[in-house]
Amino acid sequence: SREILIKGIGTKTLIEKKEYINTTYSIILEGVCIGILGPLSETLKADQRGRLENPEILFVSLREDTLSPQELYKLAISFEPNIIIPVDYTPSTLSVFLKEAGNAKPETVDKLTLKKKDIYERQGEVILLNQE
């Protein structure tokens, strides 16, 4: 049987100066942990981080009105993911994030298909999904 384990961790966030509840997700699918950091206006607390597992693939929201791209890169890399996928970015937030990652020209794909061994061969690699 295929099992999928999904955990949601509630955090508060400010978007356009209005407070919302953001849910950060940890999804374990076929033995691979996928983390989804929604728009964060403050870094995760230790207990929130602990519930996120250790994601091999981490989606990071780079909205203009949340944590800075520098703070988000530090947070993302602290989980030691194999792959980081930025979402909700603008040209400026993406540019700063990539500069922090030391990767001005990341791999860009229309669709991401990975085998487990492909994931483990990477270390903190940023991959962009076309947003069109």
Buried (B, 14 or more C-beta within 10 A) or exposed (E): EEEEEEBEBEBEBBBEEEEBEBEBBBBBEEEBBBBBBBBBBEBBEEEEBEEBBEBBBBBBBBBBEBBBBEBBBEBBBEBEBBBBBBBBBEEEBBBBBBEBBEBEEBEEEEEEEBEEEEBEEBEBBBBBBEEE
